[in-house]
Amino acid sequence: MEKNQLTRILYGGDYNPEQWPEESWNDDIEVFKDTKINSITINVFSWSLLQPCEEKYDFSKLDKIIEKFSKAGFKIVLATATAAMPAWMFKKYPDVGRVDYQGRRHTFGQRHNFCPSSPNYQRLANQLVDHLSQRYATNQAITVWHINNEYGGYCYCDLCQKEFRKWLQKKYHSVAELNRAWNLTFWGHTIYDWEEVVVPNELGDAFGPENTDTAVSGLSIDYRRFQSDSLLKLFRNEKKIIESYDDHVLITTNFHGTPNPDLDYFKWAKFQDIIAYDSYPTYDTPAYKTAFLYDLMRGLGHGKPFMLMESTPSQVNWQDYSPLKRPGQLQAQELQAVAHGANTVQFFQLKQSVGAQEKFHGAVIAHSEKADTRVIQEVKRLGKTLEQLPPELLQAKKQNKIAIVFDWSNLWAVNYVAGISKDLDYLATVLNYYHALYDLHVAVDVIGIDDDFSQYQFVIAPMLYMVKADLGEKINTFVENGGKLVTSFFSGLVNETDNVYLGGYPGPLKKATGIWVEESDAILPDKSVKIQFTDGQATAGNLLCDLIHLEGASSLAQYTSEFYQGTPAITKNVFGEGIAYYVGSNLNNDGLKHLFKNIFQAANCPLSITNYQPSPLEIYSRDWNNTEYVFILNLSDSAEKIPADLNLQNYQPYFNSSPNNSNSVEAFGVKIFVSKN
């Protein structure tokens, strides 16, 4: 079915008019229109208002809200309200509440505390969504349906255990195959009946803090897959109901986290009409980490634009310290999202709550209720800027020549590794590689293991610990056909059930890399190992150092300290028409940048708009119909010079937040250039 598409940048956010007297709505509308806000997200946590008891629905207040804002010309993002259950549900149906990792049943309170396997939760949620869809599907102001909210968290109840056993039977077919997959001869864990499978909570094979330690990693990883699938089933059920009344409207849910470790977003993305993300960088979050998450969201949509569903116009309420955003910082941060593919800029929240947990979370309209606050002026400034952006940007689809791989099963598997080093961190390693590319102004796509590698010249897959058999063959084929691979230490060790590949690491990647790894030395936190490239450049490695044997590969760098000095630290292997690089230690940022510059230049592949010259500015582009918009963003609190190597001869100025200085960008300033036709 052909889905409707956004025709303008949505600018707005979460609004809870039901919390306020109706006579105040007109004043709010005036503020929103003055600041160029054109959309509202409503009904996110209104289930108890819509359904005071099981036998009764009351849509009178929501009817007024939708009618009021529809007539005022606002686009509406309508949520299904299924993320927070009413108190009567817990009282009448205790099974709707989750059982936590410690085996305790949740009672009423908090949110995101529903059991995904509860028939009562599923029935009542679906009934509510059916009533909402039937009532509002014909309203043309509703531009996006927002299902639930920030899915996440796990349940360990008997209902989930029962459904988990069914999930396992479908995947493994026989108990014998399950025993083999999980290596259950270990510690005498062999089972003989599906009913002997128990959930991996603190009372069973898992131990320590949730999702950190387990006796049988295959069990715990599969349970994470199962829980992700169970929550996805809820989303898909609600989506199907909405589509039965309107199969053209966009339907999504908001992803969150850095990223959220609970759900396999690449699997979820297949069922989203548009990817939506809640972005809350902390006061000390480096800009490259935020950029990575935006690239991940764009990657989930295969290069298509995404929604920035939540961000904050001011402070958040959940940090230990929440400094105010500095003048211009709001615009620079939101335009960073737009540069990386966002087609909406939305806030949590539009009006600040009077009480409860989020009353000090920032908003467009603050507790003062004044219409001329500093924050409102910043929001208005950004609104005017967004109005200047061309409508064709909404159709932009970005694909770069280089991709970096991120995989949730790998994230989960590395988390359960017992031994070698407690500091093994898959996300941190991926971010290290992304950081080096970001510093070199090399634009990348963030892709999953099931995506098409052949559309890229370079695929970077650091710490790819878990490699499914078909993934190993896919990588080998990519390289053999002319692709260039960069992988690293702790890659190719195990299959998808976390059993080790015998015959030497990196398992199925030995063929492409032309090496085998005998051992990995754990480097203590305050130590490092010296490494020298063949061109004489010195660097250092930490965390792990692989002891590498060459089997066709050549050495690009050697260890120059420790008992393995003189052995390869970084290798290069020509395989078929392509090349595979293997990095045997955790290089520092300078070492990674040196490596990337060398391999990109050797490939004669121009990937950086600044000829690989680092600068504190972020430089990123969006393309549409052979037109390129280059964003130069200063996400720091001091002015920065534009790199002399930045070639803008074929571009003309489009937007400038600091027009009096053409050679630098003011603190939190933004410049946009457009390619000449």
C-alpha positions as CSV (number, residue, x, y, z in Angstrom):
1,M,0.0,0.0,0.0
2,E,1.2,3.5,-0.7
3,K,1.5,5.5,2.5
4,N,1.1,9.3,2.8
5,Q,4.3,11.2,3.1
6,L,5.2,14.3,5.1
7,T,4.7,17.5,2.9
8,R,6.5,19.9,5.3
9,I,8.8,19.7,8.3
10,L,6.7,19.0,11.3
11,Y,7.7,21.3,14.1
12,G,6.0,20.7,17.5
13,G,6.0,18.0,20.1
14,D,4.2,16.4,23.1
15,Y,1.3,18.5,24.4
16,N,-1.1,17.5,27.1
17,P,-4.0,19.9,26.9
18,E,-6.1,17.5,29.0
19,Q,-4.0,18.6,32.0
20,W,-5.0,22.3,31.5
21,P,-8.2,24.3,31.6
22,E,-9.9,24.5,28.2
23,E,-9.8,28.3,28.4
24,S,-6.0,28.2,28.3
25,W,-5.8,26.3,25.0
26,N,-6.3,29.5,22.9
27,D,-3.4,31.2,24.6
28,D,-1.2,28.1,24.0
29,I,-2.2,28.1,20.3
30,E,-1.1,31.8,20.0
31,V,2.3,30.9,21.4
32,F,2.7,27.9,19.1
33,K,1.7,29.9,16.0
34,D,4.0,32.7,17.0
35,T,7.0,30.3,17.3
36,K,6.1,28.6,14.0
37,I,5.0,25.4,15.7
38,N,2.7,23.5,13.3
39,S,2.1,20.1,15.0
40,I,1.2,18.5,18.3
41,T,1.6,15.0,19.7
42,I,-1.3,14.1,21.9
43,N,-2.9,11.2,23.8
44,V,0.5,9.5,24.7
45,F,-0.5,8.6,28.3
46,S,-4.3,9.1,28.3
47,W,-5.7,5.6,28.6
48,S,-7.1,6.2,32.1
49,L,-8.9,9.3,30.8
50,L,-10.3,7.5,27.8
51,Q,-11.4,4.4,29.7
52,P,-12.4,5.0,33.3
53,C,-13.5,1.4,33.6
54,E,-13.6,-1.7,31.4
55,E,-17.2,-1.1,30.5
56,K,-17.0,2.6,29.6
57,Y,-15.1,4.7,27.1
58,D,-15.1,8.5,27.3
59,F,-13.7,10.4,24.3
60,S,-15.3,13.8,25.0
61,K,-12.1,15.6,26.1
62,L,-10.0,14.1,23.2
63,D,-12.8,15.0,20.7
64,K,-12.5,18.6,21.8
65,I,-8.7,18.7,21.6
66,I,-8.6,17.1,18.1
67,E,-11.4,19.4,16.9
68,K,-9.8,22.5,18.3
69,F,-6.3,21.9,16.9
70,S,-7.6,20.5,13.6
71,K,-9.5,23.7,13.0
72,A,-6.5,25.8,14.0
73,G,-4.5,24.2,11.2
74,F,-2.1,21.9,13.3
75,K,-0.9,18.6,12.1
76,I,-1.6,15.9,14.7
77,V,0.6,13.0,15.8
78,L,-2.0,10.8,17.6
79,A,-0.8,8.3,20.1
80,T,-2.6,5.1,21.0
81,A,-2.1,5.7,24.8
82,T,-1.3,2.0,25.4
83,A,2.0,2.7,27.2
84,A,0.5,3.4,30.7
85,M,-2.3,1.2,32.0
86,P,-5.2,2.5,34.2
87,A,-5.2,1.5,37.8
88,W,-8.4,-0.6,37.4
89,M,-6.6,-2.9,35.0
90,F,-4.1,-4.0,37.7
91,K,-6.9,-4.4,40.2
92,K,-9.0,-6.5,37.9
93,Y,-6.3,-8.3,36.0
94,P,-3.1,-8.7,37.9
95,D,-1.5,-10.6,35.1
96,V,-1.1,-7.4,33.1
97,G,1.7,-6.3,35.3
98,R,5.2,-7.5,34.6
99,V,7.3,-9.8,36.8
100,D,10.7,-8.4,37.2
101,Y,14.2,-10.0,37.1
102,Q,14.0,-10.7,40.8
103,G,10.6,-12.5,40.4
104,R,8.4,-9.8,41.8
105,R,5.0,-8.9,40.3
106,H,4.6,-5.2,39.5
107,T,1.6,-3.3,40.8
108,F,0.0,-0.1,39.6
109,G,2.4,2.8,39.1
110,Q,5.3,3.9,36.8
111,R,4.8,3.1,33.1
112,H,6.1,0.5,30.5
113,N,5.2,-2.1,33.1
114,F,2.8,-4.3,31.0
115,C,3.5,-8.0,30.4
116,P,3.7,-8.5,26.6
117,S,2.3,-12.1,27.0
118,S,-0.7,-11.1,29.0
119,P,-4.0,-11.9,27.1
120,N,-5.8,-9.3,29.1
121,Y,-3.3,-6.6,28.2
122,Q,-3.4,-7.5,24.6
123,R,-7.2,-7.7,24.5
124,L,-7.8,-4.4,26.2
125,A,-5.1,-2.5,24.3
126,N,-6.4,-3.8,21.0
127,Q,-9.9,-2.8,21.9
128,L,-8.8,0.7,22.8
129,V,-6.9,1.1,19.6
130,D,-9.9,-0.2,17.6
131,H,-12.2,2.5,19.2
132,L,-9.6,5.2,18.6
133,S,-9.0,4.2,15.0
134,Q,-12.7,3.9,14.1
135,R,-13.4,7.3,15.7
136,Y,-10.5,9.4,14.2
137,A,-9.3,7.7,11.1
138,T,-11.1,10.1,8.8
139,N,-9.6,13.2,10.3
140,Q,-7.2,14.6,7.8
141,A,-5.2,16.5,10.4
142,I,-3.9,13.3,11.8
143,T,-0.6,12.9,9.9
144,V,1.1,10.2,12.0
145,W,-0.2,7.5,14.4
146,H,2.2,7.0,17.3
147,I,1.8,3.5,18.8
148,N,2.6,3.1,22.5
149,N,5.7,4.9,23.6
150,E,9.4,4.0,23.9
151,Y,8.9,0.3,24.1
152,G,11.4,-1.5,26.3
153,G,12.0,-3.6,29.4
154,Y,11.5,-7.3,29.9
155,C,9.0,-9.5,31.8
156,Y,9.9,-12.8,33.5
157,C,6.4,-14.1,34.4
158,D,4.9,-17.6,33.9
159,L,3.0,-16.4,30.8
160,C,6.2,-15.2,29.2
161,Q,7.9,-18.5,30.2
162,K,5.1,-20.4,28.4
163,E,5.3,-18.3,25.3
164,F,9.1,-18.5,25.3
165,R,8.9,-22.3,25.2
166,K,6.6,-22.0,22.1
167,W,9.1,-19.5,20.5
168,L,11.9,-22.0,21.1
169,Q,10.0,-25.0,19.7
170,K,9.3,-23.0,16.5
171,K,13.0,-22.0,16.2
172,Y,14.7,-25.3,17.2
173,H,12.0,-27.9,16.5
174,S,13.5,-30.5,18.9
175,V,14.8,-30.6,22.5
176,A,18.0,-32.3,21.1
177,E,18.6,-29.4,18.8
178,L,18.1,-26.9,21.7
179,N,20.6,-28.8,23.8
180,R,23.1,-28.6,21.0
181,A,22.5,-24.9,20.3
182,W,22.9,-23.9,23.9
183,N,25.6,-26.4,24.7
184,L,23.6,-27.7,27.6
185,T,26.0,-30.6,28.5
186,F,27.8,-27.8,30.3
187,W,27.3,-28.0,34.0
188,G,24.8,-30.9,33.4
189,H,22.1,-28.6,32.1
190,T,20.8,-31.1,29.5
191,I,17.0,-31.0,29.3
192,Y,14.5,-33.7,28.1
193,D,11.3,-31.8,27.9
194,W,10.3,-28.3,26.7
195,E,8.6,-27.7,30.1
196,E,12.0,-27.8,31.7
197,V,13.0,-24.5,30.1
198,V,12.9,-21.7,32.6
199,V,13.3,-18.0,32.0
200,P,16.8,-16.6,32.8
201,N,16.1,-14.5,35.8
202,E,18.0,-13.9,39.0
203,L,16.5,-17.1,40.5
204,G,17.7,-19.3,37.6
205,D,20.6,-19.4,35.2
206,A,21.1,-15.6,35.1
207,F,22.7,-13.8,38.1
208,G,24.0,-10.4,39.0
209,P,22.4,-7.2,37.6
210,E,19.8,-7.8,34.9
211,N,21.2,-8.8,31.5
212,T,24.8,-8.8,32.6
213,D,25.7,-12.3,33.8
214,T,24.5,-15.8,32.8
215,A,25.5,-19.4,33.1
216,V,24.1,-20.3,29.7
217,S,24.6,-17.4,27.3
218,G,22.5,-19.1,24.5
219,L,19.5,-19.1,26.8
220,S,19.9,-15.4,27.8
221,I,20.5,-14.2,24.3
222,D,17.5,-16.1,23.0
223,Y,15.3,-14.7,25.7
224,R,16.3,-11.2,24.7
225,R,15.4,-12.1,21.1
226,F,12.1,-13.5,22.3
227,Q,11.2,-10.4,24.4
228,S,12.0,-8.1,21.5
229,D,9.8,-10.2,19.3
230,S,7.0,-10.2,21.9
231,L,6.9,-6.4,22.2
232,L,7.1,-6.2,18.4
233,K,4.0,-8.4,18.1
234,L,2.1,-5.9,20.3
235,F,3.2,-3.0,18.0
236,R,2.2,-5.0,14.9
237,N,-1.2,-5.8,16.3
238,E,-2.0,-2.2,17.0
239,K,-0.7,-1.2,13.6
240,K,-2.9,-3.7,11.8
241,I,-6.0,-2.4,13.6
242,I,-5.2,1.2,12.6
243,E,-4.6,0.1,9.0
244,S,-8.0,-1.6,8.9
245,Y,-9.5,1.8,9.1
246,D,-6.9,3.9,7.2
247,D,-4.2,2.1,5.3
248,H,-2.5,5.3,4.0
249,V,-1.6,7.1,7.2
250,L,2.0,6.9,8.5
251,I,2.3,4.6,11.6
252,T,5.3,4.5,13.9
253,T,6.6,4.2,17.4
254,N,9.4,6.2,19.0
255,F,12.8,4.5,19.4
256,H,15.0,5.8,22.1
257,G,18.2,5.2,24.1
258,T,21.9,5.3,23.2
259,P,20.6,3.0,21.6
260,N,18.0,1.0,23.5
261,P,19.6,-2.3,24.4
262,D,16.3,-4.1,24.9
263,L,15.0,-4.3,21.3
264,D,16.5,-5.3,17.9
265,Y,15.7,-2.1,16.1
266,F,16.8,-3.4,12.7
267,K,14.1,-6.1,13.0
268,W,11.5,-3.5,14.3
269,A,12.4,-1.1,11.5
270,K,10.9,-3.4,8.9
271,F,7.4,-2.7,10.3
272,Q,7.7,1.1,10.7
273,D,6.3,3.4,8.1
274,I,8.8,6.0,9.2
275,I,11.5,5.7,11.8
276,A,11.0,7.9,14.9
277,Y,13.6,8.7,17.5
278,D,13.8,10.5,20.9
279,S,17.1,12.3,21.2
280,Y,18.4,13.5,24.6
281,P,22.1,14.0,24.5
282,T,23.4,14.8,28.0
283,Y,25.3,18.0,28.7
284,D,28.6,16.2,28.2
285,T,27.6,13.9,25.3
286,P,30.2,14.4,22.5
287,A,28.6,15.5,19.2
288,Y,29.8,12.5,17.3
289,K,27.8,10.1,19.6
290,T,24.6,12.0,18.7
291,A,25.5,12.0,15.0
292,F,26.0,8.2,15.2
293,L,22.5,7.7,16.6
294,Y,21.0,9.9,13.9
295,D,22.9,7.9,11.2
296,L,21.6,4.7,12.9
297,M,18.1,6.0,12.6
298,R,18.6,6.8,8.9
299,G,20.2,3.4,8.4
300,L,17.1,1.7,10.0
301,G,15.1,3.3,7.2
302,H,17.5,2.4,4.5
303,G,18.6,5.9,3.9
304,K,15.2,7.5,4.1
305,P,14.5,10.5,6.4
306,F,13.3,9.9,10.0
307,M,11.3,11.7,12.6
308,L,13.0,13.4,15.6
309,M,10.0,12.6,17.8
310,E,11.3,14.0,21.1
311,S,14.1,16.4,22.1
312,T,14.1,19.1,24.7
313,P,13.9,22.9,24.2
314,S,15.7,23.4,27.5
315,Q,16.6,21.2,30.4
316,V,15.8,17.6,31.2
317,N,14.7,16.3,34.6
318,W,16.6,13.1,34.8
319,Q,20.3,14.2,34.7
320,D,22.3,14.8,37.9
321,Y,23.1,18.2,36.5
322,S,21.0,19.9,33.8
323,P,22.6,23.1,32.6
324,L,20.6,25.5,30.4
325,K,21.1,25.4,26.7
326,R,23.3,28.3,25.7
327,P,22.2,30.9,23.1
328,G,22.0,29.2,19.7
329,Q,22.6,25.7,21.1
330,L,19.0,24.6,20.6
331,Q,19.1,25.5,16.9
332,A,22.5,23.9,16.3
333,Q,21.5,20.7,18.0
334,E,18.2,20.4,16.2
335,L,19.7,21.2,12.8
336,Q,22.3,18.5,13.5
337,A,19.4,16.0,13.4
338,V,18.0,17.6,10.2
339,A,21.4,17.4,8.5
340,H,21.6,13.7,9.2
341,G,18.1,13.1,7.9
342,A,15.4,14.3,10.3
343,N,12.2,15.6,8.7
344,T,10.6,16.7,11.9
345,V,11.8,18.6,15.0
346,Q,9.6,17.8,18.0
347,F,10.0,18.5,21.6
348,F,9.1,16.9,24.9
349,Q,7.3,19.0,25.9
350,L,5.3,22.0,24.6
351,K,4.0,23.0,28.0
352,Q,5.6,22.3,31.4
353,S,3.8,20.0,33.8
354,V,2.5,21.4,37.1
355,G,3.4,18.3,39.2
356,A,4.9,14.8,39.3
357,Q,8.1,13.4,38.0
358,E,8.6,15.5,34.9
359,K,7.5,18.9,36.3
360,F,11.1,20.3,35.9
361,H,11.6,18.9,32.4
362,G,12.0,21.8,30.1
363,A,9.2,23.0,27.7
364,V,8.3,25.7,25.2
365,I,5.8,27.2,27.6
366,A,7.4,27.2,31.1
367,H,5.8,27.5,34.5
368,S,5.8,31.3,34.2
369,E,3.4,31.0,31.3
370,K,5.0,34.1,29.8
371,A,5.1,34.3,26.0
372,D,8.4,36.2,25.7
373,T,10.8,34.0,27.6
374,R,14.4,33.3,26.3
375,V,13.4,29.7,25.5
376,I,10.4,30.8,23.4
377,Q,12.7,33.2,21.5
378,E,15.1,30.4,20.8
379,V,12.2,28.1,19.7
380,K,10.9,31.0,17.4
381,R,14.3,31.5,15.9
382,L,14.5,27.8,15.0
383,G,11.0,27.8,13.7
384,K,11.9,30.6,11.2
385,T,15.0,28.7,10.1
386,L,13.0,25.6,9.5
387,E,10.6,27.5,7.4
388,Q,13.5,28.6,5.1
389,L,14.5,25.0,4.4
390,P,13.3,23.8,0.9
391,P,10.4,21.3,0.8
392,E,12.5,19.0,-1.4
393,L,14.7,18.2,1.5
394,L,11.8,16.1,2.8
395,Q,12.4,13.7,-0.2
396,A,16.2,13.4,0.4
397,K,17.5,9.9,0.6
398,K,21.1,9.6,1.6
399,Q,23.5,6.8,0.7
400,N,27.2,7.0,1.4
401,K,30.1,5.0,0.0
402,I,31.1,3.6,3.4
403,A,29.0,1.8,6.0
404,I,29.6,0.8,9.6
405,V,27.8,-2.3,10.9
406,F,25.8,-2.4,14.1
407,D,24.0,-5.5,15.3
408,W,21.8,-6.1,18.4
409,S,22.5,-9.8,18.8
410,N,26.2,-9.0,18.8
411,L,25.5,-6.3,21.4
412,W,23.8,-8.8,23.6
413,A,26.3,-11.6,23.1
414,V,29.4,-9.4,24.0
415,N,27.5,-8.3,27.1
416,Y,27.4,-11.9,28.4
417,V,31.1,-12.7,27.7
418,A,32.7,-14.1,30.9
419,G,36.5,-13.7,30.9
420,I,39.3,-12.0,29.0
421,S,38.3,-8.5,30.0
422,K,35.4,-7.0,31.8
423,D,35.8,-3.8,29.8
424,L,34.7,-5.4,26.5
425,D,32.1,-3.1,25.1
426,Y,30.7,-3.5,21.7
427,L,28.9,-0.2,21.4
428,A,31.9,1.7,22.7
429,T,34.1,0.0,20.1
430,V,31.8,0.8,17.2
431,L,31.6,4.4,18.5
432,N,35.4,4.6,18.5
433,Y,35.5,3.7,14.8
434,Y,32.7,6.1,14.1
435,H,34.4,8.9,16.0
436,A,37.6,8.6,13.9
437,L,35.5,8.8,10.7
438,Y,33.5,11.7,12.1
439,D,36.7,13.6,12.9
440,L,37.9,13.1,9.3
441,H,34.5,14.3,8.0
442,V,33.8,11.0,6.3
443,A,30.0,10.5,6.0
444,V,28.9,6.9,6.8
445,D,25.7,4.9,6.9
446,V,25.0,2.7,9.9
447,I,23.6,-0.6,8.7
448,G,22.6,-4.0,10.0
449,I,24.0,-7.4,9.2
450,D,21.1,-8.2,6.9
451,D,21.5,-5.1,4.7
452,D,23.0,-5.2,1.3
453,F,26.8,-4.8,1.6
454,S,27.4,-4.7,-2.1
455,Q,26.1,-1.1,-2.5
456,Y,29.2,0.1,-0.4
457,Q,32.8,0.4,-1.3
458,F,33.9,0.0,2.4
459,V,32.1,-1.9,5.2
460,I,33.5,-1.5,8.7
461,A,32.5,-4.1,11.2
462,P,34.5,-3.8,14.5
463,M,34.2,-6.3,17.3
464,L,31.9,-8.5,15.2
465,Y,32.1,-11.2,17.9
466,M,28.9,-13.1,16.8
467,V,28.9,-14.1,13.1
468,K,26.1,-16.2,11.8
469,A,27.2,-18.8,9.2
470,D,25.5,-17.0,6.4
471,L,27.0,-13.7,7.5
472,G,30.5,-15.1,7.3
473,E,29.9,-16.2,3.7
474,K,28.2,-12.8,2.9
475,I,31.3,-11.0,4.1
476,N,33.7,-13.2,2.2
477,T,31.6,-12.7,-0.9
478,F,31.6,-9.0,-0.5
479,V,35.4,-8.8,-0.3
480,E,35.9,-11.3,-3.0
481,N,33.8,-9.3,-5.4
482,G,35.8,-6.1,-4.8
483,G,34.6,-4.7,-1.5
484,K,36.9,-3.5,1.2
485,L,36.3,-4.7,4.8
486,V,37.7,-3.4,8.1
487,T,37.2,-5.6,11.1
488,S,38.9,-5.9,14.4
489,F,39.9,-7.9,17.4
490,F,37.2,-10.0,19.1
491,S,35.5,-10.7,15.7
492,G,34.3,-14.0,14.3
493,L,34.5,-16.0,17.5
494,V,31.0,-17.5,17.9
495,N,27.9,-18.5,15.9
496,E,24.4,-17.1,16.5
497,T,23.9,-19.4,19.6
498,D,27.2,-18.2,21.1
499,N,29.2,-21.4,20.5
500,V,32.8,-20.9,19.5
501,Y,34.0,-21.6,16.0
502,L,36.8,-24.2,16.3
503,G,40.0,-24.0,14.2
504,G,41.2,-20.5,15.3
505,Y,39.8,-17.0,15.3
506,P,38.3,-15.1,13.5
507,G,36.3,-18.2,12.5
508,P,34.5,-17.7,9.2
509,L,36.3,-14.5,8.6
510,K,39.7,-16.2,8.4
511,K,39.1,-16.8,4.7
512,A,38.8,-13.0,3.8
513,T,41.3,-11.7,6.4
514,G,44.1,-14.2,5.6
515,I,45.1,-14.6,9.3
516,W,44.4,-16.6,12.4
517,V,44.5,-15.4,16.0
518,E,46.0,-17.7,18.5
519,E,45.4,-15.7,21.7
520,S,44.2,-12.4,22.9
521,D,46.1,-10.5,25.7
522,A,44.0,-8.5,28.1
523,I,45.6,-5.1,28.6
524,L,45.1,-3.7,32.1
525,P,43.1,-0.4,32.3
526,D,46.2,1.8,33.1
527,K,48.4,0.1,30.5
528,S,48.9,0.2,26.7
529,V,50.9,-1.6,24.1
530,K,53.1,0.3,21.6
531,I,52.3,-0.2,17.9
532,Q,54.1,1.2,14.8
533,F,52.8,1.4,11.3
534,T,55.1,0.4,8.4
535,D,55.3,4.1,7.4
536,G,56.8,4.8,10.8
537,Q,53.8,6.4,12.5
538,A,53.6,5.3,16.1
539,T,50.3,4.7,18.0
540,A,49.1,2.6,20.9
541,G,46.6,-0.2,21.6
542,N,44.7,-1.1,24.7
543,L,41.9,-3.4,26.0
544,L,43.0,-6.4,23.9
545,C,46.0,-7.4,21.8
546,D,45.6,-10.3,19.4
547,L,48.5,-12.6,18.7
548,I,48.2,-12.9,14.9
549,H,49.5,-15.4,12.5
550,L,49.6,-14.4,8.8
551,E,48.1,-16.9,6.3
552,G,48.4,-14.8,3.2
553,A,47.9,-11.4,4.7
554,S,50.6,-8.8,5.1
555,S,51.4,-6.6,8.1
556,L,50.5,-2.9,8.1
557,A,51.6,-2.4,11.7
558,Q,53.5,-4.3,14.4
559,Y,53.6,-4.4,18.1
560,T,56.8,-2.7,19.4
561,S,56.4,-3.6,23.1
562,E,55.4,-6.7,25.2
563,F,56.6,-10.2,24.5
564,Y,54.8,-10.3,21.1
565,Q,56.7,-7.3,19.8
566,G,57.6,-7.6,16.1
567,T,54.4,-9.6,15.4
568,P,51.5,-8.1,13.3
569,A,49.1,-5.8,15.0
570,I,47.2,-4.6,11.9
571,T,47.0,-6.7,8.7
572,K,45.9,-6.3,5.1
573,N,44.8,-9.2,2.9
574,V,44.0,-9.1,-0.8
575,F,41.1,-11.6,-1.3
576,G,39.7,-11.9,-4.8
577,E,39.0,-8.4,-6.1
578,G,38.8,-6.9,-2.7
579,I,40.8,-6.2,0.5
580,A,40.2,-7.1,4.1
581,Y,41.9,-5.2,6.9
582,Y,42.1,-6.6,10.5
583,V,42.9,-4.4,13.5
584,G,44.3,-6.6,16.3
585,S,44.1,-4.1,19.1
586,N,41.9,-1.2,20.4
587,L,43.6,1.7,18.7
588,N,43.4,5.3,20.1
589,N,41.6,7.9,18.0
590,D,44.8,9.1,16.3
591,G,45.8,5.6,15.4
592,L,42.4,4.9,13.8
593,K,42.4,8.2,11.9
594,H,45.9,7.4,10.5
595,L,44.7,3.9,9.5
596,F,41.6,5.2,7.7
597,K,43.4,8.0,5.9
598,N,45.9,5.4,4.6
599,I,43.4,2.9,3.4
600,F,41.1,5.5,1.8
601,Q,43.9,7.2,0.0
602,A,45.3,3.9,-1.1
603,A,41.9,3.1,-2.6
604,N,41.9,6.4,-4.4
605,C,38.4,6.9,-3.0
606,P,37.5,10.5,-2.1
607,L,35.3,10.2,0.9
608,S,35.9,13.4,2.8
609,I,34.8,16.9,1.9
610,T,37.9,18.3,3.7
611,N,40.5,15.9,2.3
612,Y,40.6,14.1,5.7
613,Q,41.6,17.3,7.6
614,P,40.0,17.2,11.1
615,S,38.3,20.2,12.5
616,P,35.9,20.8,15.5
617,L,33.1,21.6,13.1
618,E,30.6,19.0,12.0
619,I,30.2,19.0,8.2
620,Y,27.4,16.9,6.7
621,S,25.1,17.0,3.7
622,R,21.7,16.0,2.5
623,D,21.1,15.2,-1.2
624,W,18.0,15.4,-3.3
625,N,17.6,15.2,-7.1
626,N,21.3,16.0,-7.8
627,T,21.1,19.0,-5.3
628,E,23.3,18.8,-2.2
629,Y,22.8,20.8,0.9
630,V,26.0,21.1,3.0
631,F,25.5,21.8,6.8
632,I,28.4,23.3,8.7
633,L,27.5,23.0,12.4
634,N,29.4,24.4,15.3
635,L,28.2,22.4,18.3
636,S,30.7,24.0,20.7
637,D,30.6,27.1,22.8
638,S,33.4,28.9,21.0
639,A,33.8,30.2,17.4
640,E,35.6,27.9,15.0
641,K,37.3,28.5,11.7
642,I,36.1,26.7,8.6
643,P,38.8,24.3,7.4
644,A,40.9,25.7,4.6
645,D,40.6,22.3,2.8
646,L,36.8,22.6,2.6
647,N,36.1,22.9,-1.1
648,L,32.9,25.0,-1.6
649,Q,33.6,26.2,-5.1
650,N,30.5,24.5,-6.5
651,Y,28.3,25.7,-3.7
652,Q,26.5,28.9,-2.8
653,P,25.4,30.2,0.6
654,Y,21.9,29.2,1.6
655,F,21.6,30.0,5.3
656,N,24.0,31.6,7.8
657,S,23.4,32.2,11.5
658,S,26.5,34.5,11.6
659,P,26.5,36.5,8.4
660,N,29.2,38.9,9.4
661,N,32.0,36.4,9.4
662,S,32.5,34.2,6.3
663,N,35.6,32.3,7.5
664,S,34.4,31.0,10.8
665,V,31.3,29.8,12.5
666,E,30.1,31.4,15.7
667,A,29.5,29.4,18.9
668,F,26.5,27.1,18.2
669,G,26.3,28.6,14.8
670,V,25.1,27.0,11.5
671,K,25.9,27.7,7.9
672,I,24.2,25.9,5.0
673,F,25.5,25.8,1.4
674,V,23.6,24.5,-1.6
675,S,25.2,23.0,-4.7
676,K,25.0,25.2,-7.9
677,N,22.8,23.9,-10.6
